[in-house]
Amino acid sequence: MWSTNSQPRVNFCWGDCGKPYGLELSKDDELYIADADTGNIAVLDAKTGKKVTTLLGIGEPHGISIDPIGNLYAAMVDNQILLKLVPRK
């Protein structure tokens, strides 16, 4: 059974915040949160809850996924495309 009292709450909003539509956990324990209102994807350290970075202005991400090699895919409802973001080496 889940309890909000036993789990830490994390605020992923820094400034404007809208509707979180997708979550994905990477193999590096980074939590990706797609926000369809702001068009951003927030990246948090899953262990600490601290912000790592924000991917800004990519559209209206509703679903996100990370493949085994670290590519991030975002389903964009505003322009009906699947966006692929490749990590920097």
Secondary structure, 3 states (H helix, E strand, C coil): CCCCCCCCCCCCCCCCCCCEEEEEECCCCEEEEEECCCCEEEEEECCCCCEEEEECCCCCEEEEEECCCCCEEEEECCCCEEEEECCCC
